[in-house]
Structure formats: structure tokens, C-alpha cells
């Protein structure tokens, strides 16, 4: 009996030790899984054209060696599009996985003193990744609005000594360093984790290709050094978090090559185009190289998903006529440019590299920048709920990765004046008579009155969007019109329960929609 009692005691002790060991093993295993999650870096160039990247344009006069290196080691998408042809709306779509025209901003962009566009209850890719155990950082150009202290009293009465509210740190970012609007929009003030780094006491402005609007400027804000400053902060964040116990996400919205076009002295004249725009593109390429080098030096490149794209097509501020004399076309073979509903306004370079999992190749799969959200969720094997990322499709199949998600079959395009287009398969229907933007025929041009109200192009045979088929293909145009109306009114383009659009459910450019 005594030996049996001893055996029972030993059995209990063994079970207890085994259970404790198993618990420790589970904890260690969970920690290992957390560490195995890939780091994610999303680099967003500003106004970089499809044809500005030499990996995309065999005739490019700008040699983007670092972006090319990225393209050659990742998946290069050739049919990728932004959700808008201008800045603010595209940023909204990237961070929310939702078409920008579903927000209260139905056309145009925000400015440096604008109120927040992303509502405080909206789940962003940043807050989503925080819930997945990521440390998140945003560094660069915000352009989505926040609340300056005392802004309700007017722009001139802002108290820059106090913290901002409803900015990036409340929209999914643990760390933020950057400025409120574009680099040409006042106020010119660095904000780090909600706190302006210095009170602006002077006014500055510039003209020409180096233009920025007159406005309050802090002594520590030097326009010419903004891109190097952002790059340094990004590399610093990578270095500080490379060996941490959390995977990290960096959203890096660059202010270049958007105006003011300000290549630093070491880049001036290097493109050979006798145009500072080409030199500024080379500087963007340098930023990509610095990020890649930091990842490699820290030994984390293999398990880091690095994405590079642009927020829309190239701006006419680049001086297209002068660039043409040198044989360079930022829009490549596409019609239009920034702001336009045509391909040159929204078709962009889009590269995804993940050495540990993804083999280099070129993909012609249709992709939208809103798809970033669902793709990340798919990679992390996490479900996207009905009430967020309503217009985000996973493109993991194009990366050679397994998925259970539906693939994108159509896409909605949007221009600066709020005009819509709908692409499905080879055909693209444009629901306005002109460009919807800055190229001919512009919305207010007299010539537009004599044009058909809608346009339809077969991109497979007419990539330059020159032959309008709206009369010959009236039935297809009507089909696309009805499909677009459903997407707009349902509040989503993905499968799931209908959702509400923000603000009044009216779009002047879609005055033919009736519910």
C-alpha cells in the first residue's frame, strides 16, 4: 500500500511537470509563430508615372536601378491601379481597403489644415495589424486630415504648441513622424507622435517646379531635406525593431517626386534629362535602395514583404513637353496622367517582394491598391469581416501563395473631379465625356459639349483609349452601368452584407443612379 501511495504521488508530480512543460512549450511556440510573421513595408511614391520606372518602360530615360532590383526579385504587376487618380483618395483606399468615393470626400483632395477623413470607428490596415501583434509605424506624407489644436477658430489661430488629435496614432499607428498635407501645402511642420516638433514662426514659399504654397514653416522643416529626413527615420525604425519580439509594419508615403521637385545636390543632373524631375525620380529610387539595404544589413530581408507603388500617374508639373524632347514619357503608352480617368492617371508600377515565400515573376492579374488589406489578411490567415475592407481582394494567387479568397474581376476608377470608370475584362467604360481631370478634353473645355456622354474602350486592342466604342457596344456599356450602380449602392464590391457609404449617398457624376 505504501509503495502504491508513493507511486500515485510520483504520478501526480510527473503529470504536473509534464503539464508545466507543455505550457511552456506552447508559450514558446506561440512566440516563435509571432516571430515568423513577416515584417511588412509599404512604400508609396507620390506622382510617379508608370513609365518612370525602367523595369516597366524599355524606353525610359531614367534608370531606376534599385526599383528594378526590387522588381527582378519580386512579382512585378503590369495591370495594377490606384483607387483614384489623385493623392488623398488613394491613401484612404490603401489604409482602409475601401474605395475612396465611399467616404465623405467625393472629389478632389484634402489640404494641410483639413479635418480627418478616416472616421474614428473605421478599421485600418494599421489597427488590423496591431491586433495581429504588429508594431506599426507611419513615416512621411499623411494627407488624410487631422485636428490641429484650436483649428475650429481658423487656420491662423492654430496652437502648434499642443498635440494634434485624431491623427495617425489614432488610426492604427504606434509611431508617426511626418507632416499633414503634401510637401507643397502649409503648414510646414513636422509632427512626431502627435506633437509638433517645433512651433512655426516664419512664412516661406517657392515657385516653378520647386513650388510650394506660402505658409507657416518651422525652423526645423527644410523642404529640400524632407525626403532624406523621412528616409533616415525609416531606416532608424527598421534598425531599432529588426531584432524585436514583434513583427513590424511600416507605411512609408513619400512626398516625391510630387512638387516641389527638389533633388538634393548629389542627384542634380544625374538623370541626364536636363530636368529636375528625372533627378527627383532617381532620389526616390535611392530611398528604395536605402530601405532594401537596411533590411539586408539587419538580416531580415527574406521574411519582409516589401511593396513599392505610386499613388497615381505623373503630374504635368514634370514638364511633359521638355521630357518628350529627351525621349521620355512618364505615362509610357497610356493616355492621360495624374488626375485623369484614363489609364495614365491610375495605372501604376506595383511590385511585391518576399524572398522567403515568393518567386520572381511578372503578373498581369488585375490589382487595385485597396487590395493590400485583404492580401495581408490572407497571408496571416485572418478573416476580414463584413464591416471593413469592403473593396479589398486578395492577390495572393499572383504571389504563388494559396488562398480561399475570391479574385478581383473588375475595378472602379475615379478621377479628381469625381468622374467614374468601370473596368471588367478587356473593356473599360468611362462615365464622363472627357478626362475627368487635367488633360484634354478637360471637364470645362468647350469641346466637351460635342462629345458622347460616355466612353467605352477595348484595352486589349486599344491601350491608348483612342477608339470610343460606346455606340457599337451600347448593350455592354449598359451592362457595365448597371454593375457599377450596384457596386456603388451596395456599399461594397466584395461578397458580404451591404454596407453604408459615408455622407450623402449622392454622386453628381453619377446622376443617372436611382434607387
BELSUL-V953548 format. One record per residue. N is the residue number from 1. BURIAL is + if it has 9 or more other ideal C-beta (glycine too) atoms within 8 Angstrom, else -. Layout:
<<N	BURIAL> <N	BURIAL>>
This chain:
<<1	-> <2	-> <3	-> <4	-> <5	-> <6	-> <7	-> <8	-> <9	-> <10	-> <11	-> <12	-> <13	-> <14	-> <15	-> <16	-> <17	-> <18	-> <19	-> <20	-> <21	-> <22	-> <23	-> <24	-> <25	-> <26	-> <27	-> <28	-> <29	-> <30	-> <31	+> <32	-> <33	-> <34	+> <35	-> <36	-> <37	+> <38	+> <39	+> <40	+> <41	+> <42	+> <43	+> <44	+> <45	+> <46	+> <47	+> <48	+> <49	+> <50	+> <51	+> <52	+> <53	+> <54	+> <55	+> <56	+> <57	+> <58	-> <59	-> <60	+> <61	+> <62	+> <63	-> <64	+> <65	+> <66	+> <67	+> <68	+> <69	+> <70	+> <71	+> <72	-> <73	-> <74	+> <75	+> <76	+> <77	+> <78	-> <79	+> <80	+> <81	+> <82	+> <83	+> <84	+> <85	+> <86	+> <87	+> <88	+> <89	+> <90	+> <91	+> <92	+> <93	+> <94	+> <95	+> <96	+> <97	+> <98	+> <99	+> <100	+> <101	+> <102	+> <103	+> <104	-> <105	+> <106	-> <107	-> <108	-> <109	+> <110	+> <111	-> <112	+> <113	+> <114	+> <115	-> <116	+> <117	+> <118	+> <119	-> <120	-> <121	-> <122	+> <123	-> <124	+> <125	+> <126	+> <127	+> <128	+> <129	+> <130	+> <131	-> <132	+> <133	-> <134	+> <135	+> <136	+> <137	+> <138	+> <139	+> <140	+> <141	+> <142	+> <143	+> <144	+> <145	+> <146	+> <147	+> <148	+> <149	+> <150	+> <151	+> <152	-> <153	-> <154	-> <155	-> <156	-> <157	-> <158	+> <159	-> <160	+> <161	-> <162	-> <163	-> <164	+> <165	+> <166	+> <167	+> <168	+> <169	+> <170	-> <171	+> <172	+> <173	+> <174	-> <175	+> <176	+> <177	+> <178	+> <179	+> <180	+> <181	+> <182	+> <183	+> <184	+> <185	+> <186	+> <187	+> <188	+> <189	+> <190	+> <191	+> <192	-> <193	-> <194	+> <195	-> <196	+> <197	+> <198	+> <199	-> <200	+> <201	-> <202	-> <203	-> <204	+> <205	-> <206	+> <207	-> <208	-> <209	+> <210	+> <211	+> <212	+> <213	-> <214	-> <215	+> <216	+> <217	+> <218	+> <219	-> <220	-> <221	+> <222	-> <223	+> <224	-> <225	-> <226	+> <227	+> <228	-> <229	+> <230	+> <231	+> <232	-> <233	+> <234	+> <235	+> <236	-> <237	+> <238	+> <239	+> <240	-> <241	+> <242	+> <243	-> <244	-> <245	-> <246	+> <247	+> <248	+> <249	+> <250	+> <251	+> <252	+> <253	+> <254	+> <255	+> <256	+> <257	+> <258	+> <259	+> <260	+> <261	+> <262	+> <263	+> <264	+> <265	-> <266	-> <267	+> <268	+> <269	-> <270	+> <271	+> <272	-> <273	+> <274	-> <275	+> <276	+> <277	+> <278	+> <279	+> <280	+> <281	+> <282	+> <283	+> <284	+> <285	+> <286	+> <287	+> <288	+> <289	+> <290	+> <291	+> <292	+> <293	-> <294	+> <295	+> <296	-> <297	-> <298	+> <299	-> <300	+> <301	+> <302	-> <303	+> <304	+> <305	+> <306	+> <307	+> <308	+> <309	+> <310	+> <311	+> <312	+> <313	+> <314	+> <315	+> <316	+> <317	+> <318	+> <319	+> <320	+> <321	-> <322	+> <323	+> <324	+> <325	-> <326	+> <327	-> <328	+> <329	+> <330	+> <331	+> <332	+> <333	-> <334	+> <335	+> <336	+> <337	+> <338	+> <339	+> <340	+> <341	+> <342	+> <343	+> <344	+> <345	+> <346	+> <347	+> <348	+> <349	+> <350	+> <351	+> <352	+> <353	+> <354	+> <355	-> <356	-> <357	-> <358	+> <359	-> <360	-> <361	-> <362	-> <363	+> <364	-> <365	+> <366	+> <367	+> <368	+> <369	+> <370	+> <371	+> <372	+> <373	+> <374	+> <375	+> <376	+> <377	+> <378	+> <379	+> <380	-> <381	-> <382	-> <383	-> <384	+> <385	-> <386	-> <387	-> <388	+> <389	+> <390	+> <391	+> <392	+> <393	+> <394	+> <395	+> <396	+> <397	+> <398	+> <399	+> <400	-> <401	+> <402	-> <403	-> <404	-> <405	+> <406	-> <407	+> <408	+> <409	-> <410	+> <411	+> <412	+> <413	+> <414	+> <415	+> <416	+> <417	+> <418	+> <419	+> <420	+> <421	+> <422	+> <423	+> <424	+> <425	-> <426	-> <427	+> <428	+> <429	+> <430	+> <431	+> <432	+> <433	+> <434	+> <435	+> <436	+> <437	+> <438	+> <439	+> <440	-> <441	+> <442	+> <443	+> <444	-> <445	+> <446	-> <447	-> <448	+> <449	-> <450	-> <451	+> <452	-> <453	-> <454	+> <455	+> <456	+> <457	+> <458	+> <459	+> <460	-> <461	-> <462	+> <463	-> <464	-> <465	+> <466	-> <467	-> <468	-> <469	+> <470	+> <471	-> <472	-> <473	+> <474	-> <475	-> <476	+> <477	+> <478	-> <479	-> <480	+> <481	+> <482	-> <483	+> <484	+> <485	+> <486	-> <487	+> <488	+> <489	+> <490	+> <491	+> <492	+> <493	+> <494	+> <495	-> <496	-> <497	-> <498	-> <499	+> <500	-> <501	-> <502	-> <503	-> <504	-> <505	-> <506	-> <507	+> <508	-> <509	+> <510	+> <511	-> <512	-> <513	+> <514	-> <515	->>
